Amino acid sequence: MPSVLQRYATPLTAGLFLVSLVSGVALFFHVWPSVFHGMHEWLSMLLVLPFVLHVWRNWRPMTAYLAKPAFAASLALCLVAALAFAFMAGGGRRGAAQFALVDALTASTPAKLAPALGVEADQLVATLKARGFVNAVVDAPLAQIAASSGKDRGDLALALTAAASP
């Protein structure tokens, strides 16, 4: 079995790298993100195993690279680039706009959000309670209502959608 893994380490590394490359470029240019997002995440994670096997199988030639200044300089450049991106992110919420929208909506109270959904605040609270948000009240932030009811943002978004449906 180890020989089979060793035999396929390099081809799998190359194949999965190509999938990661193509899906990453597509995501960068916002081409079919719903198709490429899951593919990129999961198959890039799967790339870890063949990569480790590839390095293990080619350890002796790798040690020759490790001794060269170009290898250390390349790794240092990659680290600086990664740290620059991490620093620019600033620890704030990044990601899809719909998540920022959900954050903004869930910071609101049923009394403030109900008119935007086309319902009365009491009707919104009743819908929330019917969907398991046992601590729903008109003047508490929706995120707090969800947390105290043991629910998450997804549950809350579904409940708000149900409240707004005719």
Long-range contacts (C-beta under 8 A, 24 or more apart in sequence): 5-53, 6-53, 6-57, 8-50, 9-50, 9-53, 9-54, 9-56, 9-57, 10-50, 10-54, 10-57, 10-58, 12-50, 12-53, 13-47, 13-50, 13-51, 13-53, 13-54, 16-43, 16-44, 16-46, 16-47, 16-50, 17-47, 19-43, 20-44, 20-47, 102-153, 102-156, 102-157, 103-153, 105-142, 105-160, 106-141, 106-142, 106-143, 106-146, 106-153, 106-156, 107-141, 107-142, 107-143, 108-141, 108-142, 109-138, 109-139, 109-140, 109-141, 109-142, 110-136, 110-137, 110-138, 110-139, 110-140, 110-142, 110-145, 111-138, 111-139, 113-142, 113-160, 117-160, 117-163, 117-164, 118-164, 119-163, 119-164, 123-163, 124-160, 124-163, 127-159, 127-162, 127-163, 128-159, 128-163, 131-155, 131-158, 131-159, 131-162, 133-159
